[in-house]
């Protein structure tokens, strides 16, 4: 799932772009399928957590520096 966001980020696709929005939707569906029912409100909170909690940021950024910020921004833009 993170690879899609990494690809978008490395191609400089804006977090507000419809491609990023589609990736956000797939991300939320993935969470809902495999972990728990992830409402848009819960997902928005997770997006904030990804950059506010260093444990999440470190884990996500291990795939690419700045990925947590990009993912968080894409989630925020999707629900704006």
N, C-alpha and C positions, 0 to 999 in steps of 0.2 A: 504493500500500500504506500509506503514512504517513497518508493522509487518513482511513482507518478509525480509526486510533488517535487522531488529532486530534479526530475527531467524538466518540469515546467520552470523551476527556479533557474536551472543552468541555461535554459533557453531565453531567460529574461522575460517570461510571460508574466504580466502584471497579476497580482493577487486578485484583482477585481475582474479579470478576464473571464469570460464564460467557460473556457477550458479549465481554469482553476475551480470555478464553481461546480463543474461536473465532477471534478476529482474530490471536492469536499462532499458532494452527495454520495459518491461511492465509498468514501471513508466512513461516513455516518452509517451507511447500510452495512458495511463490514462490521462495525462495532455492534450494531443491532443484531446481526446474524450470529456472531460468535461469542458475544459477551453479555450484553444487556440491551434492553430497549433504549436507544439513544435518541431522545427527542432533539429538535433543533436547539432548544434552550440548554439542554445538557451539553450538547456538542459545542455551543458557543462558550460555555463555561470551561470545557476541556481546552478549547483553543486558548483561552486566557491562562489556564494552568500550565500549558506547554511552555510559556515564557516567564511565568511568575515563579515557578518552582524549578530551581536549578537541577534537580534530579531528572525531570522530564527534558529540560533543555539540553543537558549533557547527553542524554541517551539519543535524542532525536538528532542533535547536531553531529553525532558520531557518523552519520550517513553523509553529511555535508554541512560545512560551516554556514550558519545562517538559516538552516532548514526549519528550525523551530519558529523563528520569526516569520518566515514565509508561510508556513502552515497556519500559524496563528492568524496572520493577516488575511489569508485566503478564507479561513472559517469566518472571521469577523465580517469580511466583505460579503460573503454569501448570505448572512443573516441581517445585513444592514437595511 
